[in-house]
């Protein structure tokens, strides 16, 4: 009898074993070290039962069965994982104490708790939080074990969210798929608001009306120096809160200022631009998408490999960009090892204490940084190395000096506003000297008019060279996967309801890398993949754009599932579950309460508002005479692929008219009718003689109609 450690993944289990002294014996996914037994799950070993597993009638989708919900949503082994669950059950029976080594987040808590509950464990359970798979950090974590019982409500909260998401997905997806008579539609608490971000952006671009606006620029001459200035008008001059739309306003100001003598005030300030914080997963995914074009799921997969197979980085699905004091102490050893691996040397200064080292901002996770692992960097693929190097660079930057700048501002105050000029000089490159190419897209550059250099003070200046520039407003930029994931971490900024906005922000109050978010670091890339798979969005180069189906379907969705409101409201109930003030049923009931009223919707009217995607890889027989889409051969007709959008045209194989004249259309006949509108047919007259007629194809009320005419005489 001894201690059983259950890790979330095999890589962590083996890392734990490596941190324990003594010989190792591994067999069939179990490691024994003295009186310690180590095993692991492979992600979730259990899944929620599907509706048809409760009652086989649910295999067929019908409106009458909605809403589908059960008092107790059961968990069962997923796929071929039953043997593993039974193996863990036996190990639990053979040991005295259990140590829960799930990943350090809500989902990790749930993942091991669900196994313990499924097998009916009654043994005492301790909890270990491991963010870093290196031996020293694993040993330290095992000196800080917690009682698992008070933490079970965290896993219960994650289970409640999983059940509620399942109830939303099952019921809303079936409702709209049945109502709109279209397979493959899906609805989700995170998926649908994410689609909404893309739809709203695309429609803002599509509906953008270019507006002309005007800017006034002038030069100030003083002390043998030319200072370029730009006019900034007071609020009453700005017709759209940003721009001056009336050229005459600026023409009058220009006429007053040309050759005028004014007092120019020059001020100076020194600015310090610190290195960016180390990555969390969302920031890393955005960075890799922007710099290398990696999609979100690719970066996610690579970080999992770097962590699990090579132990090269710390916990990869982190939502934090901050580190603890212990990481600061370990930095010389870590960075020394990293620079040796990279074959690079940087003038790091370990007396610099970056703003990232703040224990108070580290919750279950800390920023993603490299480890001291002795893995062979040559075994990394080219793309794995790119991700690893970026993680290393962002950590190394924390021990390089800030970039220092000197900024001058020239100002002339006017009754209508002010003339302003800005000029910035780099004094010290700092970290930018080594990593400027990696960081260009992360910076926000100061708005400069043009270079000038004057000492601070007041000057008499002559204003000359006034010029009015005509410009046009630009629409917002389309989303890339990088900008989309950034907005997923801060969707609250688009929420108009003040209460919901505050709830979303409150949810993330301890997460400095997120500010009113939807989804999690572990799920966001999957959400984007689902939107692409469903045909709601598509990639055009680096841009992610909503399709016609995506737009139409999104606008039909009820407000409670197409906005971020659900995430905010669920969070309140989940917090109550963590504190023992609410049950899983409370969250599920809130879903059903919103869903039931939609059962009385009139989907006949809704169908006219959805443009279905036309996807059919069957051979084209011809073009539809009504809508121009292709005609393909089906079992009973040669029909239009655009039938879901209302096109009724088809050449039926059992058409009454054609049957009466003894003809069953084949591909050749249908193709000729579609191409030319007619074809010759051999018939037998009433005397039994063979005659040739012309069969003409026409349409009436959207349907195919035919008539026979005599063959024209030559």
C-alpha positions as CSV (number, residue, x, y, z in Angstrom):
1,X,0.0,0.0,0.0
2,X,1.3,3.5,-0.8
3,X,0.5,6.7,-2.6
4,X,-1.1,7.0,-6.0
5,X,-0.4,10.1,-8.1
6,X,-2.9,10.7,-11.0
7,X,-1.5,13.1,-13.6
8,X,-3.6,14.6,-16.4
9,X,-1.2,13.5,-19.2
10,X,1.6,10.9,-19.6
11,X,4.3,13.6,-20.1
12,X,3.5,15.1,-16.7
13,X,3.4,11.6,-15.0
14,X,6.8,10.8,-16.4
15,X,8.1,14.3,-15.3
16,X,6.9,13.6,-11.8
17,X,8.6,10.2,-11.8
18,X,11.8,11.8,-12.9
19,X,11.7,14.2,-10.0
20,X,11.4,11.4,-7.5
21,X,14.7,9.8,-6.4
22,X,15.2,6.1,-7.0
23,X,14.9,3.4,-9.7
24,X,12.0,3.6,-12.1
25,X,9.8,0.8,-13.3
26,X,7.2,1.5,-16.0
27,X,4.7,-0.9,-17.4
28,X,1.4,-0.3,-19.2
29,X,1.1,3.4,-18.3
30,X,2.0,2.9,-14.7
31,X,5.3,3.9,-13.0
32,X,6.4,2.6,-9.6
33,X,9.1,4.4,-7.6
34,X,9.5,2.9,-4.1
35,X,6.1,3.2,-2.4
36,X,4.8,5.8,-4.9
37,X,2.7,4.7,-7.9
38,X,2.3,7.2,-10.8
39,X,-0.3,7.0,-13.5
40,X,-2.2,9.4,-15.8
41,X,-5.2,10.1,-17.8
42,X,-5.1,11.1,-21.5
43,X,-7.1,14.3,-21.2
44,X,-10.7,13.6,-20.4
45,X,-11.3,9.9,-20.0
46,X,-15.0,10.5,-19.5
47,X,-17.6,12.2,-21.5
48,X,-21.2,13.3,-21.0
49,X,-23.8,10.7,-22.2
50,X,-25.4,11.5,-25.5
51,X,-29.2,11.9,-25.4
52,X,-29.8,8.6,-27.3
53,X,-27.8,6.7,-24.5
54,X,-30.6,7.7,-22.1
55,X,-33.3,6.8,-24.6
56,X,-32.8,5.6,-28.2
57,X,-35.7,7.7,-29.4
58,X,-33.4,10.8,-29.2
59,X,-31.2,9.4,-32.0
60,X,-33.9,10.8,-34.4
61,X,-34.1,14.6,-34.2
62,X,-37.7,15.8,-33.7
63,X,-39.2,19.1,-32.4
64,X,-41.5,17.2,-30.1
65,X,-38.6,15.9,-28.0
66,X,-37.2,19.4,-27.2
67,X,-36.0,20.5,-24.8
68,X,-33.8,17.6,-24.0
69,X,-32.5,17.6,-20.5
70,X,-31.9,15.1,-17.7
71,X,-31.9,15.5,-13.9
72,X,-28.5,13.8,-13.7
73,X,-26.1,14.1,-16.7
74,X,-24.0,10.9,-16.5
75,X,-20.4,10.6,-17.4
76,X,-19.2,7.4,-19.1
77,X,-15.8,6.3,-20.5
78,X,-15.0,8.0,-23.8
79,X,-14.5,5.7,-26.8
80,X,-11.8,3.1,-26.0
81,X,-10.8,4.6,-22.7
82,X,-12.8,2.2,-20.5
83,X,-9.8,0.0,-19.9
84,X,-7.8,2.9,-18.6
85,X,-10.6,4.0,-16.2
86,X,-10.8,0.4,-14.9
87,X,-7.0,0.3,-14.5
88,X,-7.1,3.5,-12.4
89,X,-9.9,2.1,-10.4
90,X,-7.8,-0.9,-9.5
91,X,-4.8,1.3,-8.6
92,X,-6.9,3.4,-6.3
93,X,-8.1,0.2,-4.5
94,X,-4.4,-0.8,-4.0
95,X,-3.2,2.4,-2.5
96,X,-3.9,4.4,0.7
97,X,-3.6,8.0,-0.5
98,X,-4.4,9.7,-3.8
99,X,-2.6,12.8,-5.1
100,X,-4.6,14.7,-7.7
101,X,-2.2,16.1,-10.3
102,X,-4.6,17.6,-12.8
103,X,-3.5,20.7,-14.6
104,X,-3.7,23.8,-12.4
105,X,-7.1,25.2,-13.6
106,X,-10.8,24.6,-13.3
107,X,-10.8,22.0,-16.1
108,X,-7.8,20.2,-14.7
109,X,-9.6,20.0,-11.3
110,X,-12.7,18.5,-13.0
111,X,-10.8,16.1,-15.1
112,X,-9.3,14.1,-12.2
113,X,-12.3,14.6,-9.9
114,X,-14.6,13.0,-12.4
115,X,-12.5,9.9,-12.5
116,X,-12.4,9.7,-8.7
117,X,-16.2,10.1,-8.6
118,X,-16.9,7.6,-11.4
119,X,-14.9,4.8,-9.7
120,X,-16.5,5.7,-6.3
121,X,-13.2,6.6,-4.5
122,X,-13.4,7.0,-0.7
123,X,-9.6,7.3,-0.1
124,X,-8.2,10.7,1.1
125,X,-7.1,12.9,-1.8
126,X,-4.4,15.7,-1.8
127,X,-4.0,18.2,-4.6
128,X,-0.8,19.4,-6.2
129,X,-0.4,22.4,-8.6
130,X,2.4,21.9,-11.2
131,X,2.9,24.8,-13.6
132,X,6.5,23.9,-14.5
133,X,7.5,20.3,-15.4
134,X,11.1,20.6,-14.4
135,X,12.3,18.5,-11.4
136,X,13.1,21.4,-9.1
137,X,9.7,22.9,-9.5
138,X,7.9,19.6,-9.2
139,X,9.7,18.8,-6.0
140,X,8.7,22.3,-4.7
141,X,5.1,21.7,-5.7
142,X,4.9,18.4,-3.7
143,X,6.0,20.3,-0.6
144,X,2.9,22.5,-1.0
145,X,0.2,19.9,-1.2
146,X,-3.4,20.9,-0.5
147,X,-6.5,19.1,0.7
148,X,-8.5,18.3,-2.4
149,X,-12.0,18.3,-0.7
150,X,-12.3,22.1,-0.5
151,X,-11.2,22.4,-4.1
152,X,-13.8,19.9,-5.5
153,X,-16.4,22.7,-5.9
154,X,-14.0,24.3,-8.5
155,X,-14.3,21.1,-10.5
156,X,-18.0,21.0,-9.9
157,X,-18.3,24.5,-11.4
158,X,-16.4,23.3,-14.5
159,X,-18.8,20.3,-14.7
160,X,-21.8,22.6,-14.5
161,X,-20.4,24.7,-17.3
162,X,-19.8,21.6,-19.4
163,X,-23.4,20.4,-18.8
164,X,-24.9,23.8,-19.6
165,X,-22.8,24.1,-22.8
166,X,-24.0,20.6,-23.8
167,X,-27.6,21.6,-23.1
168,X,-27.2,24.7,-25.2
169,X,-25.5,22.8,-28.0
170,X,-28.0,19.9,-28.1
171,X,-31.2,22.0,-27.9
172,X,-30.4,25.1,-29.9
173,X,-28.6,23.2,-32.6
174,X,-31.5,20.7,-33.0
175,X,-34.1,23.5,-32.9
176,X,-32.5,25.5,-35.7
177,X,-31.4,22.5,-37.8
178,X,-35.0,21.1,-37.7
179,X,-36.7,24.5,-38.0
180,X,-34.6,25.6,-41.0
181,X,-34.4,22.0,-42.4
182,X,-30.6,22.2,-42.7
183,X,-28.1,19.7,-41.3
184,X,-24.9,20.7,-39.6
185,X,-26.0,23.9,-37.9
186,X,-24.5,24.4,-34.4
187,X,-25.0,27.0,-31.7
188,X,-22.7,27.6,-28.7
189,X,-22.2,29.9,-25.8
190,X,-18.8,31.0,-27.0
191,X,-19.0,30.0,-30.7
192,X,-22.0,32.2,-31.5
193,X,-20.7,35.5,-29.9
194,X,-17.4,34.9,-31.6
195,X,-19.2,34.6,-34.9
196,X,-21.0,37.8,-34.0
197,X,-17.7,39.7,-33.7
198,X,-16.8,38.7,-37.2
199,X,-20.2,39.4,-38.7
200,X,-20.4,42.8,-37.0
201,X,-16.9,43.7,-38.3
202,X,-17.7,42.6,-41.9
203,X,-21.0,44.5,-42.0
204,X,-19.3,47.6,-40.7
205,X,-16.9,47.3,-43.6
206,X,-19.6,46.5,-46.1
207,X,-21.9,49.3,-45.0
208,X,-19.1,51.9,-44.6
209,X,-19.7,55.1,-46.5
210,X,-16.6,57.1,-47.2
211,X,-16.7,60.6,-45.8
212,X,-14.4,63.4,-46.9
213,X,-12.7,65.3,-44.1
214,X,-10.0,67.9,-44.0
215,X,-6.8,68.6,-42.1
216,X,-4.8,71.8,-41.9
217,X,-1.0,71.7,-41.7
218,X,1.4,74.7,-41.3
219,X,5.1,75.3,-40.7
220,X,6.4,77.4,-37.8
221,X,9.7,79.2,-38.5
222,X,11.8,80.1,-35.5
223,X,15.5,80.0,-34.5
224,X,16.5,78.8,-38.0
225,X,14.3,75.8,-37.5
226,X,11.2,74.7,-39.3
227,X,8.6,73.1,-37.0
228,X,5.8,71.2,-38.9
229,X,2.5,71.6,-37.1
230,X,-1.0,70.0,-37.4
231,X,-4.2,71.7,-36.4
232,X,-6.4,70.0,-33.7
233,X,-9.8,71.6,-33.5
234,X,-12.0,72.0,-30.5
235,X,-15.0,69.6,-30.1
236,X,-17.5,72.1,-31.5
237,X,-15.6,72.0,-34.9
238,X,-15.7,68.2,-35.1
239,X,-18.9,67.1,-36.9
240,X,-18.4,63.4,-36.3
241,X,-16.5,63.7,-33.1
242,X,-13.2,63.0,-34.9
243,X,-12.9,65.0,-38.1
244,X,-13.6,68.4,-39.6
245,X,-15.9,67.9,-42.5
246,X,-16.4,71.5,-43.7
247,X,-13.4,72.7,-45.7
248,X,-14.5,76.3,-45.3
249,X,-13.9,76.2,-41.6
250,X,-10.2,75.4,-42.2
251,X,-9.9,77.8,-45.0
252,X,-10.9,80.6,-42.7
253,X,-8.5,79.5,-40.0
254,X,-5.7,79.2,-42.6
255,X,-6.3,82.7,-43.9
256,X,-6.1,84.1,-40.4
257,X,-2.8,82.3,-39.6
258,X,-0.8,82.6,-42.8
259,X,2.2,85.0,-42.1
260,X,0.9,85.4,-38.6
261,X,3.4,85.7,-35.6
262,X,2.5,83.4,-32.7
263,X,4.0,82.2,-29.5
264,X,5.4,78.6,-29.8
265,X,5.9,76.6,-26.7
266,X,8.2,73.6,-26.7
267,X,8.2,71.0,-24.0
268,X,10.3,67.9,-23.5
269,X,9.8,64.6,-21.8
270,X,11.8,61.4,-21.5
271,X,9.8,58.2,-22.1
272,X,10.7,54.6,-21.1
273,X,9.3,51.8,-23.2
274,X,9.6,48.6,-21.3
275,X,9.8,45.2,-22.9
276,X,6.5,43.5,-23.5
277,X,5.4,41.0,-20.9
278,X,6.0,37.3,-21.4
279,X,3.3,35.4,-23.3
280,X,0.1,33.9,-22.2
281,X,-1.4,31.5,-24.8
282,X,-3.7,34.1,-26.4
283,X,-0.9,36.6,-26.8
284,X,1.4,33.9,-28.2
285,X,-1.2,32.7,-30.7
286,X,-1.8,36.3,-31.9
287,X,1.9,36.9,-32.2
288,X,2.6,33.7,-34.2
289,X,-0.3,34.4,-36.5
290,X,0.9,37.9,-37.2
291,X,4.6,37.1,-37.6
292,X,4.5,33.7,-39.2
293,X,0.9,33.2,-40.3
294,X,0.3,30.2,-37.9
295,X,-3.3,29.6,-37.3
296,X,-4.4,29.5,-33.6
297,X,-4.7,25.7,-33.4
298,X,-1.3,25.2,-34.9
299,X,0.4,27.3,-32.2
300,X,-1.7,25.5,-29.6
301,X,-0.6,22.1,-30.8
302,X,3.1,23.1,-30.9
303,X,3.1,24.4,-27.4
304,X,1.5,21.2,-26.2
305,X,4.4,19.3,-27.9
306,X,7.0,21.6,-26.4
307,X,5.6,21.2,-22.9
308,X,4.7,17.5,-23.0
309,X,7.3,15.8,-25.2
310,X,10.3,18.1,-24.6
311,X,9.4,19.7,-21.3
312,X,10.9,22.8,-22.9
313,X,8.3,25.3,-21.7
314,X,6.0,25.8,-18.7
315,X,2.2,25.2,-18.7
316,X,1.2,26.2,-22.2
317,X,-2.5,27.1,-21.8
318,X,-2.0,29.8,-19.3
319,X,-4.1,33.0,-19.3
320,X,-1.5,34.9,-17.2
321,X,1.5,37.1,-18.3
322,X,3.0,37.4,-14.8
323,X,5.6,35.4,-12.9
324,X,6.5,34.7,-9.2
325,X,9.5,35.9,-7.3
326,X,10.8,32.3,-7.4
327,X,11.1,32.6,-11.2
328,X,13.1,35.8,-10.8
329,X,15.6,33.9,-8.6
330,X,15.8,31.0,-11.1
331,X,16.2,33.3,-14.1
332,X,20.0,33.2,-14.4
333,X,20.1,29.4,-14.5
334,X,17.1,29.2,-17.0
335,X,18.3,31.9,-19.3
336,X,21.9,30.6,-19.2
337,X,20.6,27.2,-20.4
338,X,18.3,28.8,-23.0
339,X,21.0,31.0,-24.6
340,X,23.3,28.0,-24.7
341,X,20.6,26.1,-26.6
342,X,19.8,28.9,-29.0
343,X,23.5,29.5,-29.6
344,X,23.0,33.2,-28.9
345,X,24.3,35.6,-26.2
346,X,22.5,38.7,-25.0
347,X,23.8,41.3,-22.5
348,X,21.2,40.3,-19.8
349,X,21.2,42.1,-16.5
350,X,19.8,40.1,-13.6
351,X,19.5,43.2,-11.4
352,X,16.7,44.3,-13.6
353,X,13.4,43.3,-12.0
354,X,10.8,43.4,-14.8
355,X,7.2,44.4,-14.1
356,X,6.2,40.8,-14.9
357,X,7.5,39.6,-11.6
358,X,4.4,40.2,-9.4
359,X,3.2,37.3,-7.2
360,X,-0.2,39.0,-6.6
361,X,-1.1,38.7,-10.3
362,X,-0.3,35.0,-10.5
363,X,-3.3,32.8,-9.8
364,X,-3.5,29.1,-10.9
365,X,-1.2,29.9,-13.9
366,X,1.8,32.0,-14.6
367,X,3.3,33.2,-17.9
368,X,4.6,30.8,-20.5
369,X,8.4,30.7,-20.2
370,X,11.2,28.3,-21.1
371,X,12.5,25.7,-18.6
372,X,15.9,24.3,-17.8
373,X,15.0,21.0,-19.6
374,X,18.0,19.2,-21.2
375,X,16.1,18.4,-24.4
376,X,17.9,18.3,-27.7
377,X,16.8,21.5,-29.6
378,X,17.9,19.9,-32.8
379,X,15.0,17.5,-32.5
380,X,12.5,20.4,-32.8
381,X,10.8,20.9,-36.2
382,X,11.3,24.2,-37.9
383,X,7.9,25.5,-36.7
384,X,8.4,24.1,-33.2
385,X,11.7,26.0,-33.0
386,X,10.0,29.2,-34.1
387,X,7.5,29.0,-31.3
388,X,10.1,28.0,-28.8
389,X,12.4,30.9,-29.8
390,X,9.7,33.5,-29.5
391,X,8.8,32.3,-26.0
392,X,12.5,32.5,-25.1
393,X,12.9,35.9,-26.6
394,X,10.0,37.4,-24.7
395,X,11.5,36.0,-21.4
396,X,15.0,37.1,-22.2
397,X,13.7,40.7,-22.8
398,X,12.7,41.0,-19.2
399,X,16.4,41.3,-18.3
400,X,17.3,43.8,-20.9
401,X,17.1,47.6,-20.5
402,X,14.0,49.5,-21.5
403,X,14.0,51.5,-24.7
404,X,14.5,55.2,-23.8
405,X,13.1,58.1,-25.9
406,X,13.2,61.8,-25.9
407,X,9.9,63.4,-27.1
408,X,9.4,67.1,-28.0
409,X,6.0,68.7,-28.3
410,X,5.6,72.1,-30.0
411,X,2.3,73.9,-29.3
412,X,0.5,77.0,-30.4
413,X,-2.8,77.7,-28.7
414,X,-5.6,79.2,-30.7
415,X,-9.2,80.2,-30.0
416,X,-10.4,77.4,-32.3
417,X,-8.0,74.7,-31.0
418,X,-4.3,74.3,-31.3
419,X,-1.4,73.7,-33.6
420,X,0.7,70.8,-32.4
421,X,3.9,69.1,-33.5
422,X,5.6,66.0,-32.0
423,X,9.1,64.8,-32.6
424,X,10.6,61.7,-31.0
425,X,14.2,60.6,-30.7
426,X,15.5,57.3,-29.5
427,X,18.2,57.8,-26.8
428,X,18.9,54.2,-26.0
429,X,17.7,51.2,-28.0
430,X,17.6,48.9,-25.0
431,X,15.9,45.5,-25.7
432,X,14.8,46.9,-29.1
433,X,18.3,46.6,-30.3
434,X,18.1,42.9,-30.2
435,X,14.4,42.1,-30.8
436,X,13.0,45.1,-32.8
437,X,11.9,42.9,-35.8
438,X,9.9,40.6,-33.5
439,X,8.2,43.5,-31.8
440,X,7.4,46.0,-34.6
441,X,3.7,44.9,-34.8
442,X,3.3,45.1,-31.0
443,X,4.2,48.7,-30.6
444,X,2.0,51.8,-30.7
445,X,4.0,54.5,-32.4
446,X,3.8,58.1,-31.3
447,X,2.0,60.3,-33.8
448,X,4.7,62.5,-35.3
449,X,4.4,65.4,-37.7
450,X,8.0,65.5,-38.8
451,X,11.4,65.8,-37.2
452,X,12.5,69.0,-35.5
453,X,14.8,69.7,-32.6
454,X,14.5,72.7,-30.3
455,X,15.4,73.2,-26.6
456,X,12.4,73.5,-24.3
457,X,11.0,77.0,-23.9
458,X,8.9,79.7,-25.6
459,X,9.7,81.1,-29.1
460,X,8.3,83.7,-31.4
461,X,7.4,81.9,-34.6
462,X,6.1,82.9,-38.1
463,X,3.4,80.7,-39.5
464,X,3.7,79.9,-43.2
465,X,3.1,77.3,-45.9
466,X,-0.5,76.5,-44.8
467,X,-2.1,73.7,-46.7
468,X,-5.4,71.9,-46.4
469,X,-5.4,68.1,-47.0
470,X,-8.5,66.3,-48.3
471,X,-8.8,62.8,-46.9
472,X,-11.4,60.0,-46.6
473,X,-12.5,58.0,-43.6
474,X,-11.6,54.3,-43.7
475,X,-13.7,51.3,-42.6
476,X,-12.3,49.1,-39.8
477,X,-9.9,46.3,-40.8
478,X,-11.1,42.8,-41.3
479,X,-10.3,40.3,-38.6
480,X,-7.3,38.0,-38.8
481,X,-7.0,35.1,-36.4
482,X,-4.6,37.2,-34.4
483,X,-6.9,40.2,-34.0
484,X,-9.9,37.9,-33.4
485,X,-8.4,36.1,-30.5
486,X,-7.4,39.5,-29.0
487,X,-11.0,40.6,-29.1
488,X,-12.2,37.3,-27.6
489,X,-10.0,38.1,-24.6
490,X,-11.7,41.6,-24.3
491,X,-15.2,41.2,-25.8
492,X,-16.6,43.3,-23.0
493,X,-15.5,46.5,-24.8
494,X,-18.2,45.7,-27.4
495,X,-21.0,45.1,-24.8
496,X,-23.4,47.9,-24.4
497,X,-25.3,46.6,-21.3
498,X,-23.3,48.1,-18.4
499,X,-24.2,45.3,-16.0
500,X,-23.1,42.6,-18.4
501,X,-19.9,44.5,-19.2
502,X,-19.0,44.8,-15.5
503,X,-19.7,41.1,-14.9
504,X,-17.4,40.1,-17.7
505,X,-14.7,42.3,-16.4
506,X,-15.2,41.1,-12.8
507,X,-14.9,37.5,-14.1
508,X,-11.4,38.4,-15.2
509,X,-10.4,40.7,-12.4
510,X,-7.5,38.4,-11.3
511,X,-6.4,37.7,-14.9
512,X,-4.2,40.5,-16.1
513,X,-4.0,39.0,-19.6
514,X,-7.7,39.1,-20.1
515,X,-10.3,41.8,-19.6
516,X,-13.9,40.7,-20.1
517,X,-13.3,37.6,-22.1
518,X,-15.2,34.7,-23.6
519,X,-13.8,31.2,-24.0
520,X,-10.6,29.9,-22.4
521,X,-7.0,29.6,-23.5
522,X,-7.7,25.9,-24.1
523,X,-10.8,26.3,-26.2
524,X,-10.5,29.5,-28.3
525,X,-8.6,27.9,-31.2
526,X,-11.2,25.1,-31.3
527,X,-14.0,27.6,-31.5
528,X,-12.4,29.3,-34.5
529,X,-11.9,25.8,-36.1
530,X,-15.6,25.0,-35.6
531,X,-16.7,28.3,-37.2
532,X,-14.6,27.4,-40.3
533,X,-15.8,23.8,-40.3
534,X,-19.5,24.8,-40.2
535,X,-19.0,27.2,-43.1
536,X,-20.0,30.2,-41.0
537,X,-16.6,31.9,-41.8
538,X,-13.9,31.3,-44.3
539,X,-10.2,32.3,-44.6
540,X,-9.2,34.6,-47.4
541,X,-5.5,35.0,-47.1
542,X,-4.9,36.0,-43.5
543,X,-8.4,37.5,-43.2
544,X,-11.2,35.6,-41.5
545,X,-14.5,36.6,-43.1
546,X,-18.1,35.6,-42.4
547,X,-20.0,33.8,-45.2
548,X,-23.5,34.5,-46.3
549,X,-24.7,31.5,-44.2
550,X,-22.8,32.9,-41.2
551,X,-24.3,36.3,-41.5
552,X,-27.9,35.0,-42.1
553,X,-27.7,32.4,-39.3
554,X,-26.2,34.7,-36.8
555,X,-29.0,37.3,-37.3
556,X,-31.6,34.6,-36.6
557,X,-30.1,33.6,-33.3
558,X,-31.8,34.8,-30.1
559,X,-30.0,37.4,-28.1
560,X,-29.2,35.2,-25.2
561,X,-26.9,32.9,-27.2
562,X,-25.4,35.3,-29.8
563,X,-24.0,37.8,-27.3
564,X,-21.5,37.5,-24.4
565,X,-24.4,37.7,-21.9
566,X,-24.5,34.0,-21.2
567,X,-20.8,33.9,-20.3
568,X,-21.4,36.7,-17.8
569,X,-24.5,35.3,-16.3
570,X,-23.1,31.8,-16.1
571,X,-20.0,33.1,-14.3
572,X,-22.1,34.4,-11.5
573,X,-23.8,31.0,-11.0
574,X,-20.5,29.2,-11.3
575,X,-19.0,31.4,-8.6
576,X,-21.9,30.5,-6.4
577,X,-21.3,26.8,-7.1
578,X,-17.6,27.2,-6.1
579,X,-18.8,28.7,-2.8
580,X,-21.4,26.1,-2.2
581,X,-24.3,28.5,-2.7
582,X,-25.7,27.0,-5.9
583,X,-26.0,23.6,-7.7
584,X,-25.4,22.4,-11.2
585,X,-29.1,22.3,-11.7
586,X,-29.3,26.1,-11.1
587,X,-27.1,26.7,-14.1
588,X,-29.0,24.2,-16.3
589,X,-32.4,25.6,-15.3
590,X,-31.3,29.1,-16.5
591,X,-30.5,27.6,-19.9
592,X,-33.9,25.9,-20.2
593,X,-35.7,29.0,-19.0
594,X,-34.4,30.9,-22.0
595,X,-34.8,28.1,-24.5
596,X,-38.4,27.0,-24.0
597,X,-40.1,30.2,-25.4
598,X,-38.3,29.5,-28.7
599,X,-40.2,26.3,-29.3
600,X,-43.2,28.4,-30.5
601,X,-41.1,30.2,-33.2
602,X,-42.5,30.3,-36.7
603,X,-39.6,28.9,-38.7
604,X,-41.5,29.1,-42.0
605,X,-40.9,32.8,-41.9
606,X,-37.3,32.4,-40.7
607,X,-36.4,30.1,-43.6
608,X,-36.7,33.0,-46.1
609,X,-33.9,34.8,-44.2
610,X,-31.2,32.2,-44.6
611,X,-29.0,31.7,-47.6
612,X,-27.7,28.2,-47.5
613,X,-24.2,27.3,-48.8
614,X,-24.2,25.5,-52.1
615,X,-21.8,22.7,-51.7
616,X,-22.2,19.7,-54.0
617,X,-19.3,17.9,-55.6
618,X,-21.5,15.8,-58.1
619,X,-20.9,16.3,-61.8
620,X,-22.7,19.1,-63.5
621,X,-25.3,18.1,-66.0
622,X,-26.1,21.7,-67.0
623,X,-27.1,25.1,-65.7
624,X,-30.4,25.8,-63.9
625,X,-32.5,28.0,-66.2
626,X,-33.9,29.8,-63.2
627,X,-31.0,30.7,-60.9
628,X,-27.9,29.7,-62.9
629,X,-26.5,27.2,-60.4
630,X,-25.6,23.7,-61.5
631,X,-28.0,20.8,-62.1
632,X,-26.8,17.4,-60.8
633,X,-28.2,13.9,-61.1
634,X,-30.1,12.7,-58.1
635,X,-32.0,9.5,-57.4
636,X,-35.3,10.8,-58.7
637,X,-34.4,13.8,-60.8
638,X,-31.9,16.1,-62.3
639,X,-32.2,18.9,-59.8
640,X,-30.8,22.3,-58.9
641,X,-28.2,22.3,-56.1
642,X,-29.7,25.6,-54.9
643,X,-32.9,23.9,-53.7
644,X,-32.3,24.9,-50.0
645,X,-32.5,28.5,-51.0
646,X,-35.9,28.0,-52.7
647,X,-35.1,27.0,-56.3
648,X,-37.7,24.4,-57.2
649,X,-36.4,23.5,-60.7
650,X,-35.8,19.9,-61.5
651,X,-36.2,17.5,-64.5
652,X,-38.1,14.6,-62.8
653,X,-37.4,11.1,-64.1
654,X,-41.1,10.2,-63.5
655,X,-42.5,13.4,-64.8
656,X,-46.2,12.7,-65.9
657,X,-45.8,14.4,-69.3
658,X,-42.6,12.5,-70.1
659,X,-44.1,9.2,-68.9
660,X,-47.1,9.7,-71.1
661,X,-45.0,9.9,-74.2
662,X,-42.9,7.0,-73.0
663,X,-39.7,8.9,-72.1
664,X,-37.5,8.6,-69.0
665,X,-34.8,11.3,-69.1
666,X,-31.2,10.3,-68.9
667,X,-28.1,12.4,-68.5
668,X,-27.7,13.0,-72.2
669,X,-31.3,14.0,-72.7
670,X,-31.3,16.3,-69.6
671,X,-28.0,17.9,-70.6
672,X,-29.4,18.7,-74.1
673,X,-32.6,20.2,-72.7
674,X,-30.7,22.4,-70.3
675,X,-28.2,23.5,-72.9
676,X,-30.5,24.2,-75.9
677,X,-34.0,24.2,-74.4
678,X,-35.1,21.4,-76.6
679,X,-34.1,17.9,-77.9
680,X,-35.4,15.5,-80.6
681,X,-37.3,12.5,-79.4
682,X,-38.5,9.4,-81.3
683,X,-42.1,8.5,-80.7
684,X,-44.6,6.0,-82.1
685,X,-47.8,7.5,-83.5
686,X,-51.3,5.9,-83.2
687,X,-50.7,3.8,-86.3
688,X,-47.5,2.3,-84.9
689,X,-45.2,4.4,-87.1
690,X,-42.0,5.9,-85.8
691,X,-42.0,9.7,-85.8
692,X,-39.5,12.4,-84.7
693,X,-40.7,15.3,-82.6
694,X,-39.1,18.2,-80.8
695,X,-39.4,18.3,-77.0
696,X,-39.2,21.8,-75.7
697,X,-38.3,22.7,-72.1
698,X,-39.9,25.7,-70.4
699,X,-40.6,26.9,-66.8
700,X,-43.8,27.9,-65.0
701,X,-43.9,29.1,-61.4
702,X,-40.4,27.7,-60.8
703,X,-41.1,24.2,-62.2
704,X,-40.2,22.5,-65.5
705,X,-42.9,22.3,-68.1
706,X,-42.7,20.6,-71.6
707,X,-44.4,20.6,-74.9
708,X,-44.1,18.7,-78.2
709,X,-43.9,20.3,-81.6
710,X,-43.4,19.0,-85.0
711,X,-39.9,18.8,-86.5
712,X,-39.5,21.9,-88.7
713,X,-39.6,21.1,-92.4
714,X,-36.4,21.9,-94.3
